[in-house]
Amino acid sequence: MPKREKSKRLQVVISEAQDSLLTKTAYRLSNPERLVSKSEVVRLGIQMLNRAVEEGELDPALLNDLDGDDDA
């Protein structure tokens, strides 16, 4: 039997606007054969952000959004 991958639970407070973006993104990534959850969107976002940082493709201006409004 394959070993189960360890996982960690992370609780994060997000704004209603950010929750709306998660919902909208999950809906757009979903199709009749595969529904995508908001948790999956977050995990995908983490992978994409990590890849951008490692490849030096992260726009430093994005970090400014963390301090300002979350109405992205």
Jmol script that loads the backbone (N, CA, C; Angstrom):
load data "model"
ATOM      1  N   MET A   1       0.836  -1.177   0.000  1.00  0.00           N
ATOM      2  CA  MET A   1       0.000   0.000   0.000  1.00  0.00           C
ATOM      3  C   MET A   1       0.887   1.249   0.000  1.00  0.00           C
ATOM      4  N   PRO A   2       0.629   2.215  -0.895  1.00  0.00           N
ATOM      5  CA  PRO A   2       1.489   3.406  -0.949  1.00  0.00           C
ATOM      6  C   PRO A   2       1.375   4.235   0.324  1.00  0.00           C
ATOM      7  N   LYS A   3       2.491   4.865   0.647  1.00  0.00           N
ATOM      8  CA  LYS A   3       2.528   5.726   1.819  1.00  0.00           C
ATOM      9  C   LYS A   3       1.690   6.972   1.576  1.00  0.00           C
ATOM     10  N   ARG A   4       0.903   7.346   2.562  1.00  0.00           N
ATOM     11  CA  ARG A   4       0.066   8.540   2.432  1.00  0.00           C
ATOM     12  C   ARG A   4       0.914   9.796   2.620  1.00  0.00           C
ATOM     13  N   GLU A   5       0.733  10.745   1.725  1.00  0.00           N
ATOM     14  CA  GLU A   5       1.478  11.991   1.798  1.00  0.00           C
ATOM     15  C   GLU A   5       1.019  12.785   3.017  1.00  0.00           C
ATOM     16  N   LYS A   6       2.000  13.295   3.771  1.00  0.00           N
ATOM     17  CA  LYS A   6       1.659  14.114   4.929  1.00  0.00           C
ATOM     18  C   LYS A   6       1.115  15.450   4.454  1.00  0.00           C
ATOM     19  N   SER A   7       0.141  15.949   5.167  1.00  0.00           N
ATOM     20  CA  SER A   7      -0.404  17.252   4.823  1.00  0.00           C
ATOM     21  C   SER A   7      -0.550  18.072   6.092  1.00  0.00           C
ATOM     22  N   LYS A   8      -0.607  19.363   5.928  1.00  0.00           N
ATOM     23  CA  LYS A   8      -0.772  20.278   7.049  1.00  0.00           C
ATOM     24  C   LYS A   8      -1.981  21.143   6.794  1.00  0.00           C
ATOM     25  N   ARG A   9      -2.669  21.475   7.845  1.00  0.00           N
ATOM     26  CA  ARG A   9      -3.828  22.350   7.748  1.00  0.00           C
ATOM     27  C   ARG A   9      -3.371  23.768   8.098  1.00  0.00           C
ATOM     28  N   LEU A  10      -3.735  24.704   7.243  1.00  0.00           N
ATOM     29  CA  LEU A  10      -3.381  26.097   7.446  1.00  0.00           C
ATOM     30  C   LEU A  10      -4.646  26.926   7.474  1.00  0.00           C
ATOM     31  N   GLN A  11      -4.805  27.700   8.508  1.00  0.00           N
ATOM     32  CA  GLN A  11      -5.968  28.584   8.576  1.00  0.00           C
ATOM     33  C   GLN A  11      -5.502  30.008   8.314  1.00  0.00           C
ATOM     34  N   VAL A  12      -6.154  30.646   7.364  1.00  0.00           N
ATOM     35  CA  VAL A  12      -5.789  31.997   6.957  1.00  0.00           C
ATOM     36  C   VAL A  12      -7.054  32.837   6.897  1.00  0.00           C
ATOM     37  N   VAL A  13      -6.960  34.053   7.381  1.00  0.00           N
ATOM     38  CA  VAL A  13      -8.089  34.968   7.292  1.00  0.00           C
ATOM     39  C   VAL A  13      -7.979  35.709   5.965  1.00  0.00           C
ATOM     40  N   ILE A  14      -9.053  35.651   5.172  1.00  0.00           N
ATOM     41  CA  ILE A  14      -9.073  36.345   3.888  1.00  0.00           C
ATOM     42  C   ILE A  14     -10.290  37.258   3.838  1.00  0.00           C
ATOM     43  N   SER A  15     -10.211  38.230   2.965  1.00  0.00           N
ATOM     44  CA  SER A  15     -11.322  39.168   2.813  1.00  0.00           C
ATOM     45  C   SER A  15     -12.439  38.533   1.977  1.00  0.00           C
ATOM     46  N   GLU A  16     -13.585  39.160   1.995  1.00  0.00           N
ATOM     47  CA  GLU A  16     -14.692  38.681   1.158  1.00  0.00           C
ATOM     48  C   GLU A  16     -14.319  38.763  -0.321  1.00  0.00           C
ATOM     49  N   ALA A  17     -13.570  39.796  -0.688  1.00  0.00           N
ATOM     50  CA  ALA A  17     -13.154  39.942  -2.085  1.00  0.00           C
ATOM     51  C   ALA A  17     -12.232  38.791  -2.489  1.00  0.00           C
ATOM     52  N   GLN A  18     -11.308  38.397  -1.599  1.00  0.00           N
ATOM     53  CA  GLN A  18     -10.408  37.291  -1.905  1.00  0.00           C
ATOM     54  C   GLN A  18     -11.180  35.975  -1.984  1.00  0.00           C
ATOM     55  N   ASP A  19     -12.155  35.790  -1.088  1.00  0.00           N
ATOM     56  CA  ASP A  19     -12.974  34.587  -1.132  1.00  0.00           C
ATOM     57  C   ASP A  19     -13.761  34.530  -2.439  1.00  0.00           C
ATOM     58  N   SER A  20     -14.244  35.669  -2.876  1.00  0.00           N
ATOM     59  CA  SER A  20     -14.973  35.741  -4.135  1.00  0.00           C
ATOM     60  C   SER A  20     -14.066  35.356  -5.309  1.00  0.00           C
ATOM     61  N   LEU A  21     -12.823  35.827  -5.271  1.00  0.00           N
ATOM     62  CA  LEU A  21     -11.868  35.473  -6.322  1.00  0.00           C
ATOM     63  C   LEU A  21     -11.583  33.973  -6.325  1.00  0.00           C
ATOM     64  N   LEU A  22     -11.457  33.384  -5.139  1.00  0.00           N
ATOM     65  CA  LEU A  22     -11.244  31.931  -5.058  1.00  0.00           C
ATOM     66  C   LEU A  22     -12.418  31.178  -5.662  1.00  0.00           C
ATOM     67  N   THR A  23     -13.624  31.596  -5.296  1.00  0.00           N
ATOM     68  CA  THR A  23     -14.825  30.937  -5.804  1.00  0.00           C
ATOM     69  C   THR A  23     -14.897  31.063  -7.326  1.00  0.00           C
ATOM     70  N   LYS A  24     -14.662  32.270  -7.826  1.00  0.00           N
ATOM     71  CA  LYS A  24     -14.721  32.516  -9.269  1.00  0.00           C
ATOM     72  C   LYS A  24     -13.676  31.680 -10.013  1.00  0.00           C
ATOM     73  N   THR A  25     -12.465  31.606  -9.462  1.00  0.00           N
ATOM     74  CA  THR A  25     -11.403  30.843 -10.101  1.00  0.00           C
ATOM     75  C   THR A  25     -11.721  29.354 -10.100  1.00  0.00           C
ATOM     76  N   ALA A  26     -12.211  28.844  -8.973  1.00  0.00           N
ATOM     77  CA  ALA A  26     -12.580  27.426  -8.893  1.00  0.00           C
ATOM     78  C   ALA A  26     -13.668  27.110  -9.913  1.00  0.00           C
ATOM     79  N   TYR A  27     -14.639  27.993 -10.040  1.00  0.00           N
ATOM     80  CA  TYR A  27     -15.723  27.790 -11.000  1.00  0.00           C
ATOM     81  C   TYR A  27     -15.180  27.752 -12.433  1.00  0.00           C
ATOM     82  N   ARG A  28     -14.273  28.678 -12.744  1.00  0.00           N
ATOM     83  CA  ARG A  28     -13.729  28.754 -14.103  1.00  0.00           C
ATOM     84  C   ARG A  28     -12.831  27.570 -14.438  1.00  0.00           C
ATOM     85  N   LEU A  29     -12.165  27.006 -13.435  1.00  0.00           N
ATOM     86  CA  LEU A  29     -11.298  25.849 -13.669  1.00  0.00           C
ATOM     87  C   LEU A  29     -12.089  24.543 -13.710  1.00  0.00           C
ATOM     88  N   SER A  30     -13.303  24.563 -13.198  1.00  0.00           N
ATOM     89  CA  SER A  30     -14.124  23.359 -13.146  1.00  0.00           C
ATOM     90  C   SER A  30     -14.786  23.089 -14.488  1.00  0.00           C
ATOM     91  N   ASN A  31     -15.164  21.821 -14.672  1.00  0.00           N
ATOM     92  CA  ASN A  31     -15.940  21.429 -15.838  1.00  0.00           C
ATOM     93  C   ASN A  31     -16.878  20.304 -15.389  1.00  0.00           C
ATOM     94  N   PRO A  32     -17.781  19.863 -16.245  1.00  0.00           N
ATOM     95  CA  PRO A  32     -18.742  18.842 -15.815  1.00  0.00           C
ATOM     96  C   PRO A  32     -18.100  17.546 -15.300  1.00  0.00           C
ATOM     97  N   GLU A  33     -16.920  17.220 -15.786  1.00  0.00           N
ATOM     98  CA  GLU A  33     -16.246  16.002 -15.344  1.00  0.00           C
ATOM     99  C   GLU A  33     -15.421  16.207 -14.083  1.00  0.00           C
ATOM    100  N   ARG A  34     -15.044  17.452 -13.791  1.00  0.00           N
ATOM    101  CA  ARG A  34     -14.118  17.705 -12.675  1.00  0.00           C
ATOM    102  C   ARG A  34     -14.444  19.037 -12.020  1.00  0.00           C
ATOM    103  N   LEU A  35     -14.920  18.969 -10.792  1.00  0.00           N
ATOM    104  CA  LEU A  35     -15.147  20.187 -10.019  1.00  0.00           C
ATOM    105  C   LEU A  35     -13.881  20.508  -9.239  1.00  0.00           C
ATOM    106  N   VAL A  36     -13.461  21.754  -9.284  1.00  0.00           N
ATOM    107  CA  VAL A  36     -12.252  22.198  -8.600  1.00  0.00           C
ATOM    108  C   VAL A  36     -12.670  22.953  -7.347  1.00  0.00           C
ATOM    109  N   SER A  37     -12.057  22.598  -6.216  1.00  0.00           N
ATOM    110  CA  SER A  37     -12.394  23.248  -4.947  1.00  0.00           C
ATOM    111  C   SER A  37     -11.540  24.506  -4.739  1.00  0.00           C
ATOM    112  N   LYS A  38     -11.974  25.333  -3.823  1.00  0.00           N
ATOM    113  CA  LYS A  38     -11.201  26.525  -3.490  1.00  0.00           C
ATOM    114  C   LYS A  38      -9.857  26.125  -2.880  1.00  0.00           C
ATOM    115  N   SER A  39      -9.828  25.040  -2.128  1.00  0.00           N
ATOM    116  CA  SER A  39      -8.559  24.562  -1.560  1.00  0.00           C
ATOM    117  C   SER A  39      -7.587  24.171  -2.662  1.00  0.00           C
ATOM    118  N   GLU A  40      -8.100  23.547  -3.719  1.00  0.00           N
ATOM    119  CA  GLU A  40      -7.239  23.178  -4.843  1.00  0.00           C
ATOM    120  C   GLU A  40      -6.707  24.419  -5.546  1.00  0.00           C
ATOM    121  N   VAL A  41      -7.531  25.455  -5.635  1.00  0.00           N
ATOM    122  CA  VAL A  41      -7.084  26.715  -6.243  1.00  0.00           C
ATOM    123  C   VAL A  41      -5.941  27.298  -5.418  1.00  0.00           C
ATOM    124  N   VAL A  42      -6.069  27.264  -4.100  1.00  0.00           N
ATOM    125  CA  VAL A  42      -5.010  27.783  -3.226  1.00  0.00           C
ATOM    126  C   VAL A  42      -3.724  26.979  -3.418  1.00  0.00           C
ATOM    127  N   ARG A  43      -3.838  25.641  -3.435  1.00  0.00           N
ATOM    128  CA  ARG A  43      -2.642  24.810  -3.619  1.00  0.00           C
ATOM    129  C   ARG A  43      -1.984  25.075  -4.974  1.00  0.00           C
ATOM    130  N   LEU A  44      -2.787  25.227  -6.015  1.00  0.00           N
ATOM    131  CA  LEU A  44      -2.253  25.548  -7.336  1.00  0.00           C
ATOM    132  C   LEU A  44      -1.567  26.916  -7.319  1.00  0.00           C
ATOM    133  N   GLY A  45      -2.192  27.872  -6.649  1.00  0.00           N
ATOM    134  CA  GLY A  45      -1.602  29.213  -6.546  1.00  0.00           C
ATOM    135  C   GLY A  45      -0.253  29.193  -5.854  1.00  0.00           C
ATOM    136  N   ILE A  46      -0.137  28.377  -4.806  1.00  0.00           N
ATOM    137  CA  ILE A  46       1.137  28.251  -4.093  1.00  0.00           C
ATOM    138  C   ILE A  46       2.204  27.708  -5.038  1.00  0.00           C
ATOM    139  N   GLN A  47       1.862  26.672  -5.807  1.00  0.00           N
ATOM    140  CA  GLN A  47       2.826  26.099  -6.749  1.00  0.00           C
ATOM    141  C   GLN A  47       3.230  27.116  -7.816  1.00  0.00           C
ATOM    142  N   MET A  48       2.259  27.850  -8.328  1.00  0.00           N
ATOM    143  CA  MET A  48       2.544  28.835  -9.378  1.00  0.00           C
ATOM    144  C   MET A  48       3.400  29.983  -8.831  1.00  0.00           C
ATOM    145  N   LEU A  49       3.112  30.430  -7.621  1.00  0.00           N
ATOM    146  CA  LEU A  49       3.884  31.508  -7.002  1.00  0.00           C
ATOM    147  C   LEU A  49       5.317  31.049  -6.756  1.00  0.00           C
ATOM    148  N   ASN A  50       5.476  29.836  -6.253  1.00  0.00           N
ATOM    149  CA  ASN A  50       6.811  29.308  -6.011  1.00  0.00           C
ATOM    150  C   ASN A  50       7.608  29.223  -7.302  1.00  0.00           C
ATOM    151  N   ARG A  51       6.973  28.737  -8.368  1.00  0.00           N
ATOM    152  CA  ARG A  51       7.650  28.628  -9.660  1.00  0.00           C
ATOM    153  C   ARG A  51       8.090  30.010 -10.158  1.00  0.00           C
ATOM    154  N   ALA A  52       7.217  31.003 -10.019  1.00  0.00           N
ATOM    155  CA  ALA A  52       7.552  32.356 -10.475  1.00  0.00           C
ATOM    156  C   ALA A  52       8.724  32.929  -9.680  1.00  0.00           C
ATOM    157  N   VAL A  53       8.745  32.686  -8.375  1.00  0.00           N
ATOM    158  CA  VAL A  53       9.845  33.176  -7.541  1.00  0.00           C
ATOM    159  C   VAL A  53      11.143  32.491  -7.942  1.00  0.00           C
ATOM    160  N   GLU A  54      11.112  31.170  -8.094  1.00  0.00           N
ATOM    161  CA  GLU A  54      12.326  30.422  -8.453  1.00  0.00           C
ATOM    162  C   GLU A  54      12.866  30.823  -9.817  1.00  0.00           C
ATOM    163  N   GLU A  55      11.980  31.173 -10.742  1.00  0.00           N
ATOM    164  CA  GLU A  55      12.412  31.537 -12.090  1.00  0.00           C
ATOM    165  C   GLU A  55      12.640  33.037 -12.244  1.00  0.00           C
ATOM    166  N   GLY A  56      12.517  33.785 -11.147  1.00  0.00           N
ATOM    167  CA  GLY A  56      12.758  35.222 -11.181  1.00  0.00           C
ATOM    168  C   GLY A  56      11.724  35.987 -11.982  1.00  0.00           C
ATOM    169  N   GLU A  57      10.518  35.440 -12.085  1.00  0.00           N
ATOM    170  CA  GLU A  57       9.475  36.063 -12.896  1.00  0.00           C
ATOM    171  C   GLU A  57       8.392  36.750 -12.064  1.00  0.00           C
ATOM    172  N   LEU A  58       8.621  36.906 -10.762  1.00  0.00           N
ATOM    173  CA  LEU A  58       7.625  37.533  -9.908  1.00  0.00           C
ATOM    174  C   LEU A  58       7.763  39.046  -9.989  1.00  0.00           C
ATOM    175  N   ASP A  59       6.687  39.698 -10.315  1.00  0.00           N
ATOM    176  CA  ASP A  59       6.679  41.148 -10.372  1.00  0.00           C
ATOM    177  C   ASP A  59       6.709  41.680  -8.939  1.00  0.00           C
ATOM    178  N   PRO A  60       7.778  42.379  -8.537  1.00  0.00           N
ATOM    179  CA  PRO A  60       7.870  42.880  -7.162  1.00  0.00           C
ATOM    180  C   PRO A  60       6.683  43.770  -6.767  1.00  0.00           C
ATOM    181  N   ALA A  61       6.027  44.372  -7.733  1.00  0.00           N
ATOM    182  CA  ALA A  61       4.875  45.236  -7.426  1.00  0.00           C
ATOM    183  C   ALA A  61       3.724  44.433  -6.824  1.00  0.00           C
ATOM    184  N   LEU A  62       3.683  43.128  -7.085  1.00  0.00           N
ATOM    185  CA  LEU A  62       2.638  42.288  -6.500  1.00  0.00           C
ATOM    186  C   LEU A  62       2.702  42.290  -4.982  1.00  0.00           C
ATOM    187  N   LEU A  63       3.890  42.423  -4.438  1.00  0.00           N
ATOM    188  CA  LEU A  63       4.037  42.435  -2.986  1.00  0.00           C
ATOM    189  C   LEU A  63       3.389  43.664  -2.372  1.00  0.00           C
ATOM    190  N   ASN A  64       3.302  44.735  -3.142  1.00  0.00           N
ATOM    191  CA  ASN A  64       2.650  45.950  -2.642  1.00  0.00           C
ATOM    192  C   ASN A  64       1.169  45.702  -2.390  1.00  0.00           C
ATOM    193  N   ASP A  65       0.567  44.791  -3.142  1.00  0.00           N
ATOM    194  CA  ASP A  65      -0.853  44.488  -2.987  1.00  0.00           C
ATOM    195  C   ASP A  65      -1.155  43.857  -1.631  1.00  0.00           C
ATOM    196  N   LEU A  66      -0.154  43.243  -1.014  1.00  0.00           N
ATOM    197  CA  LEU A  66      -0.375  42.617   0.284  1.00  0.00           C
ATOM    198  C   LEU A  66      -0.676  43.643   1.364  1.00  0.00           C
ATOM    199  N   ASP A  67      -0.150  44.848   1.210  1.00  0.00           N
ATOM    200  CA  ASP A  67      -0.331  45.890   2.219  1.00  0.00           C
ATOM    201  C   ASP A  67      -1.550  46.762   1.936  1.00  0.00           C
ATOM    202  N   GLY A  68      -2.004  46.747   0.689  1.00  0.00           N
ATOM    203  CA  GLY A  68      -3.111  47.627   0.310  1.00  0.00           C
ATOM    204  C   GLY A  68      -4.436  46.921   0.299  1.00  0.00           C
ATOM    205  N   ASP A  69      -5.343  47.466  -0.484  1.00  0.00           N
ATOM    206  CA  ASP A  69      -6.674  46.866  -0.624  1.00  0.00           C
ATOM    207  C   ASP A  69      -6.560  45.515  -1.286  1.00  0.00           C
ATOM    208  N   ASP A  70      -7.484  44.624  -0.925  1.00  0.00           N
ATOM    209  CA  ASP A  70      -7.501  43.269  -1.487  1.00  0.00           C
ATOM    210  C   ASP A  70      -8.555  43.126  -2.560  1.00  0.00           C
ATOM    211  N   ASP A  71      -8.873  44.183  -3.246  1.00  0.00           N
ATOM    212  CA  ASP A  71      -9.928  44.175  -4.261  1.00  0.00           C
ATOM    213  C   ASP A  71      -9.413  43.781  -5.619  1.00  0.00           C
ATOM    214  N   ALA A  72      -8.320  43.071  -5.687  1.00  0.00           N
ATOM    215  CA  ALA A  72      -7.666  42.715  -6.952  1.00  0.00           C
ATOM    216  C   ALA A  72      -8.591  42.250  -8.023  1.00  0.00           C
TER     217      ALA A  72
END
end "model"
wireframe off; spacefill off
backbone 0.3
color backbone group
